[in-house]
Amino acid sequence: MLKTAIFGAGHNSAAIIWNKQKGLYSQLEIVGFIDDKKTGEWCGLPILSSSNNLESLKDKGIQAILVTAIAKARERLTLCEKIEKLGFEFPAVIPELPPWIKIGRGIYVDPTAVLHGTNISLGDYSIVGPLAYIEGDVELGRGAISMAQSFVGFGSKIGEASCICQGAIVKPRCTIGKDCYINPMKIIEQGLELKDGSEYPTIHRER
């Protein structure tokens, strides 16, 4: 088993621990967490380090690091790439999937997610969250996130480091560029194309 630490002591990491206790992820020995705000323990396991001391984890025998969903997909992707460059392994944390689903390095698929169809491609470090539904011929780009209860319809392409938020719906044959952000519970109509860096719908926030 790979001696593994989870980045982020929060609700997403707690779900991984719970699924591990139910018998999933037998290839991993999860020994603790990395967190910049918490100290002590989380879910009965120690907080081993902050993000500033990742290399010190090698002295503790840590071989692999899992990075759960964080607020900004691009920041998460950059973090994943940094961790891999430090020489840690980045295992895919997934339930049993059919062989016609293409999976990249370091992806996470929640066991309650549904991947229905063929020619589904999950890029490196991508996430498919709880109760998310992915139809056939869908591509999730490198570091893209399909959050809890989101839906990505047939033939849609989700670009690198884009985030489909909770409950959002991307109807079939949409093209979502890089670094896009689909707000919670919003609907992308069939065939729509969004340019890189788009937010949908655009929300004007006070500065």
C-alpha positions in Angstrom: 0.0 0.0 0.0 1.1 3.6 -0.7 1.6 5.6 2.5 -0.6 8.6 1.7 -1.4 12.0 3.1 -4.5 14.0 2.1 -4.2 17.7 1.4 -7.0 19.6 3.2 -8.6 18.5 6.5 -12.2 19.2 5.6 -15.5 17.6 4.5 -14.1 16.2 1.3 -11.2 14.5 3.0 -13.6 13.1 5.7 -15.6 11.5 2.9 -12.5 9.8 1.6 -11.7 8.5 5.1 -15.2 7.2 5.5 -15.1 5.4 2.1 -11.7 3.9 3.0 -13.2 2.5 6.3 -16.0 0.9 4.2 -13.3 -1.0 2.2 -12.6 1.3 -0.8 -9.1 2.5 -1.8 -7.3 -0.7 -0.7 -4.1 0.5 -2.4 -3.8 3.4 0.0 -2.6 3.6 3.6 -3.9 7.0 4.6 -1.8 8.2 7.6 -2.7 11.9 8.0 -3.4 15.3 6.6 -1.8 18.4 5.3 -3.5 21.6 6.3 -2.6 25.3 6.6 -5.2 26.2 9.2 -5.8 23.1 11.4 -3.4 21.4 13.8 -3.8 18.3 16.0 -6.1 15.6 14.5 -8.9 15.3 12.0 -11.0 12.2 11.6 -8.8 10.4 14.1 -5.6 11.0 12.0 -2.8 13.6 12.7 -2.3 16.8 10.8 1.2 16.1 9.6 2.3 19.3 7.9 1.4 22.6 6.3 1.8 23.3 2.6 5.1 25.1 3.3 6.7 21.9 4.5 5.7 19.3 1.9 9.2 18.0 1.4 9.5 17.1 5.1 6.8 14.5 4.5 9.3 12.3 2.7 11.2 12.0 6.0 8.0 10.6 7.4 7.8 8.0 4.7 4.9 9.6 2.8 4.8 8.3 -0.8 1.6 9.9 -2.2 -0.5 12.9 -1.7 -4.2 13.3 -2.5 -5.6 16.8 -3.1 -9.3 17.2 -2.5 -11.5 19.9 -4.1 -10.5 23.5 -3.1 -12.2 26.7 -4.0 -10.4 27.6 -7.2 -9.7 24.9 -9.8 -6.6 26.6 -11.3 -5.0 27.0 -7.8 -5.7 23.3 -7.2 -4.1 22.3 -10.5 -1.0 24.4 -9.8 -0.8 22.7 -6.4 -1.1 19.2 -7.9 1.7 20.0 -10.4 3.9 21.3 -7.6 3.4 18.2 -5.5 4.1 15.9 -8.3 7.3 17.8 -9.2 8.5 17.2 -5.6 8.4 13.5 -6.4 5.2 12.3 -4.6 3.0 9.8 -6.3 -0.5 10.9 -7.4 -2.8 7.9 -7.4 -6.2 7.9 -9.0 -8.9 7.5 -6.3 -11.8 6.0 -8.0 -14.5 3.3 -7.7 -14.4 0.4 -10.2 -14.9 1.9 -13.6 -15.5 0.2 -17.0 -12.4 0.0 -19.3 -13.8 2.4 -21.9 -13.5 5.3 -19.5 -10.1 7.0 -20.0 -8.6 8.1 -16.7 -5.7 10.4 -16.1 -3.2 10.7 -13.2 -4.4 11.8 -9.8 -8.1 12.0 -10.5 -10.9 11.6 -7.9 -14.3 10.1 -8.7 -16.7 9.9 -5.8 -18.3 6.5 -5.5 -21.8 8.0 -5.7 -21.0 9.7 -9.1 -22.5 8.3 -12.3 -20.5 8.0 -15.5 -23.0 6.8 -18.1 -21.8 6.1 -21.6 -18.7 5.4 -23.6 -15.8 7.7 -24.7 -15.6 9.5 -21.4 -12.2 11.1 -20.8 -11.1 12.3 -17.3 -8.0 14.4 -17.6 -5.1 14.4 -15.0 -6.1 15.7 -11.6 -9.8 16.1 -12.5 -12.6 15.6 -10.0 -16.1 14.1 -10.3 -17.9 14.9 -7.1 -20.8 13.2 -5.1 -23.9 12.5 -7.2 -22.4 14.2 -10.2 -23.7 12.7 -13.6 -21.4 12.5 -16.6 -22.8 11.3 -20.0 -20.9 9.7 -22.9 -18.4 11.5 -25.2 -17.6 14.0 -22.4 -14.1 15.3 -21.9 -13.1 16.8 -18.5 -9.8 18.6 -19.1 -6.8 18.6 -16.9 -7.7 19.8 -13.4 -11.4 20.3 -14.3 -14.0 19.9 -11.5 -17.5 18.6 -11.8 -18.9 19.3 -8.3 -21.6 17.6 -6.3 -24.9 17.0 -8.1 -23.7 18.7 -11.3 -24.6 17.3 -14.7 -22.5 17.3 -17.9 -24.4 16.3 -21.0 -23.4 14.1 -24.0 -20.6 15.3 -26.1 -19.6 18.3 -24.0 -16.0 19.4 -23.5 -14.9 21.0 -20.2 -11.6 22.9 -20.4 -8.6 22.7 -18.2 -9.1 24.0 -14.6 -12.8 24.8 -15.2 -15.3 24.3 -12.5 -18.9 23.1 -12.8 -20.3 24.1 -9.4 -22.9 22.3 -7.3 -26.1 21.5 -9.1 -25.1 23.2 -12.3 -26.2 21.7 -15.6 -24.2 21.6 -18.8 -26.5 20.4 -21.5 -25.2 18.3 -24.4 -22.6 19.4 -26.9 -21.4 22.4 -25.0 -17.8 23.6 -25.2 -16.5 25.2 -22.0 -13.0 26.9 -22.3 -10.2 26.9 -19.8 -10.5 28.5 -16.4 -14.3 28.9 -16.6 -16.6 29.0 -13.6 -20.2 27.8 -13.8 -22.1 29.1 -10.8 -24.2 26.8 -8.6 -27.6 25.6 -9.9 -27.1 27.4 -13.3 -27.9 25.9 -16.7 -25.7 26.0 -19.8 -28.0 25.5 -22.7 -27.3 22.9 -25.4 -24.5 23.8 -27.8 -23.3 26.9 -26.0 -19.6 27.8 -26.2 -17.8 29.7 -23.4 -14.5 31.4 -24.0 -11.5 30.8 -21.7 -11.9 32.5 -18.3 -15.7 33.0 -18.5 -18.0 33.0 -15.6 -21.6 32.0 -16.2 -23.7 33.8 -15.5 -21.5 36.8 -14.8 -22.0 38.0 -11.3 -21.0 41.6 -10.5 -19.5 41.6 -7.0 -18.7 44.7 -4.9 -15.0 45.4 -4.6 
